[in-house]
Amino acid sequence: MPPSGMRLLTRGAVVLCALLLLAGPARAARASAMADAVARLTAGQPGEFAVYAAPSGQAPDVCLHCDEPINAASTIKLLVLDAAYAAFRDGTLKPDEAIIVHNRFHSLVGMGSFSLDQKEDSYDPLYAEAGRPVTVIELLRVMIQYSSNLATNLMVERLGVIQIRGVVAQQGLEGITFGRMIEDFDADAKGIRNRVTARGLGGFLQKLDHGAIVGPAESRAMIGIMLGQTFNDLIPPGLPGGTLVAHKTGWVNGVRNDAAIVFLPNGAHYILVELSRDLPDEAAGIKVLNAISSTVFKAYRRRLGGP
């Protein structure tokens, strides 16, 4: 006969296994309910939507069209940020390095060059700095928080397209294609484009949230920049006021994207990526994305805890 302590241990193990078996179907049911709710919100809506939603460190509960490649728009700037912090780590770039602001860039293909259309950019002040030095860390800040196309191209020029692609490859970020600078239309005409999937961006944010993009200190610094995002019309409107969101938006005609780490009041985190394309009415599409954000937040607040 086994000693009493062994009997207690065995009973405890049986109880734990039973709880785990019960938790599995319960979690699956909750995930299915969330996925169904998101699918209903997008059903019959003009355009196409892709959604990834997952608790931090867990598999996705929602993976709606999440492997469908979609125009990255400005969410691709997260990969430029990633490559810059990898260069900081490697000593090939310094945050206080100065770059002279200019608006003429070599195309990735052929011998041509191009300039950005300031009217299509979202941050005018940097254009006023033409001919003057601006630090790398400031360029990264306005690239993410104000989605500056000019800051992005200056950083891509400094880092190199091939080097940025290498960072993506080394980190195993599937579903993400870094193709070219912003508005390099010659390269675009040859099919060289920036594409992402909801799962790909979700995987990036999962790694970032766990300190695995470059390293823990670098990941925290990148999240700190993302917390200062100034374009907040997609995921944040579906959340209670004051909810912390580290995210990056992106848009072009018919496309509205947002990729976020959302912080619940009790300190738990979840990842939400919302991508869309072929939106004939962008205002209507934004309302759908707001509703998805609200639905996911309510589900995770109930499951992960918090007021």
TAVEN-V290508 format. One record per pair of residues at least 12 apart in sequence whose ideal C-beta (glycine too) atoms are under 6 Angstrom apart, sorted by the first residue. I is the first residue (numbers start at 1). GAP is how many residues later the second one is. D is the distance in whole Angstrom. If there is no record, write none. Layout:
i=I gap=GAP d=D
i=I gap=GAP d=D
This chain:
i=30 gap=273 d=6
i=31 gap=30 d=4
i=34 gap=27 d=5
i=34 gap=28 d=6
i=34 gap=265 d=5
i=35 gap=27 d=5
i=37 gap=258 d=5
i=38 gap=13 d=6
i=38 gap=24 d=5
i=38 gap=26 d=6
i=38 gap=254 d=6
i=41 gap=247 d=6
i=41 gap=250 d=5
i=41 gap=251 d=6
i=45 gap=243 d=5
i=46 gap=234 d=5
i=47 gap=229 d=6
i=47 gap=231 d=5
i=47 gap=232 d=4
i=47 gap=238 d=6
i=48 gap=229 d=5
i=48 gap=230 d=6
i=49 gap=227 d=5
i=50 gap=15 d=4
i=50 gap=16 d=6
i=50 gap=18 d=5
i=50 gap=148 d=4
i=50 gap=225 d=4
i=51 gap=13 d=4
i=51 gap=147 d=6
i=51 gap=223 d=6
i=52 gap=14 d=5
i=52 gap=146 d=4
i=52 gap=147 d=5
i=52 gap=150 d=4
i=52 gap=221 d=4
i=53 gap=219 d=5
i=53 gap=243 d=5
i=54 gap=217 d=5
i=55 gap=215 d=5
i=56 gap=153 d=5
i=56 gap=213 d=4
i=66 gap=132 d=4
i=66 gap=133 d=4
i=67 gap=130 d=5
i=67 gap=132 d=6
i=69 gap=126 d=4
i=69 gap=128 d=6
i=70 gap=205 d=5
i=70 gap=207 d=5
i=71 gap=184 d=5
i=72 gap=122 d=4
i=72 gap=123 d=6
i=72 gap=124 d=4
i=73 gap=177 d=3
i=73 gap=178 d=5
i=73 gap=179 d=5
i=73 gap=182 d=5
i=73 gap=184 d=5
i=74 gap=73 d=5
i=74 gap=176 d=4
i=75 gap=121 d=6
i=75 gap=173 d=5
i=75 gap=175 d=4
i=75 gap=182 d=5
i=75 gap=184 d=5
i=76 gap=118 d=4
i=77 gap=66 d=5
i=77 gap=75 d=5
i=78 gap=170 d=5
i=79 gap=89 d=6
i=79 gap=99 d=5
i=80 gap=72 d=6
i=80 gap=75 d=5
i=81 gap=59 d=6
i=81 gap=141 d=6
i=82 gap=85 d=6
i=82 gap=131 d=6
i=83 gap=76 d=5
i=83 gap=81 d=4
i=83 gap=84 d=4
i=84 gap=56 d=6
i=85 gap=129 d=5
i=85 gap=133 d=4
i=86 gap=81 d=5
i=86 gap=128 d=5
i=89 gap=125 d=5
i=95 gap=41 d=6
i=95 gap=42 d=4
i=96 gap=39 d=5
i=97 gap=39 d=5
i=98 gap=35 d=4
i=98 gap=37 d=6
i=99 gap=55 d=5
i=100 gap=33 d=6
i=101 gap=28 d=4
i=101 gap=29 d=5
i=101 gap=31 d=6
i=101 gap=33 d=6
i=103 gap=12 d=5
i=103 gap=13 d=6
i=105 gap=48 d=5
i=105 gap=76 d=6
i=107 gap=77 d=5
i=107 gap=79 d=4
i=107 gap=80 d=6
i=108 gap=53 d=6
i=108 gap=72 d=5
i=108 gap=76 d=6
i=108 gap=79 d=4
i=109 gap=77 d=5
i=109 gap=78 d=5
i=109 gap=81 d=6
i=112 gap=74 d=5
i=116 gap=33 d=5
i=116 gap=34 d=6
i=116 gap=67 d=5
i=121 gap=28 d=5
i=122 gap=24 d=6
i=122 gap=25 d=5
i=123 gap=19 d=5
i=123 gap=23 d=4
i=123 gap=25 d=4
i=126 gap=22 d=6
i=126 gap=24 d=5
i=126 gap=25 d=6
i=139 gap=12 d=4
i=139 gap=15 d=6
i=139 gap=16 d=6
i=141 gap=84 d=6
i=144 gap=81 d=5
i=145 gap=83 d=5
i=145 gap=84 d=6
i=145 gap=85 d=5
i=146 gap=84 d=6
i=149 gap=33 d=4
i=152 gap=30 d=5
i=153 gap=28 d=5
i=153 gap=29 d=6
i=156 gap=25 d=5
i=164 gap=14 d=5
i=165 gap=13 d=5
i=173 gap=31 d=6
i=174 gap=26 d=6
i=175 gap=22 d=4
i=175 gap=24 d=5
i=175 gap=25 d=3
i=176 gap=20 d=5
i=176 gap=24 d=4
i=177 gap=18 d=4
i=179 gap=13 d=4
i=179 gap=14 d=5
i=179 gap=15 d=5
i=180 gap=12 d=5
i=198 gap=75 d=4
i=198 gap=77 d=5
i=201 gap=58 d=4
i=201 gap=72 d=5
i=202 gap=69 d=5
i=202 gap=71 d=5
i=205 gap=56 d=5
i=205 gap=66 d=5
i=206 gap=65 d=6
i=209 gap=52 d=5
i=209 gap=60 d=6
i=223 gap=23 d=5
i=226 gap=20 d=4
i=226 gap=21 d=6
i=227 gap=19 d=5
i=229 gap=18 d=5
i=231 gap=18 d=5
i=234 gap=24 d=4
i=234 gap=55 d=5
i=235 gap=12 d=6
i=235 gap=23 d=5
i=235 gap=25 d=5
i=235 gap=58 d=5
i=237 gap=53 d=5
i=238 gap=52 d=5
i=238 gap=55 d=3
i=238 gap=56 d=4
i=239 gap=58 d=5
i=244 gap=19 d=4
i=245 gap=15 d=5
i=245 gap=17 d=5
i=246 gap=15 d=5
i=247 gap=13 d=3
i=254 gap=24 d=5
i=254 gap=25 d=5
i=255 gap=22 d=5
i=256 gap=20 d=5
i=256 gap=29 d=6
i=257 gap=18 d=5
i=258 gap=16 d=5
i=259 gap=14 d=5
i=260 gap=12 d=5
i=264 gap=40 d=6
i=264 gap=42 d=5
i=265 gap=41 d=4
i=265 gap=42 d=6
i=266 gap=39 d=5
i=266 gap=40 d=4
i=268 gap=36 d=4
i=270 gap=30 d=5
i=272 gap=24 d=6
i=274 gap=15 d=5
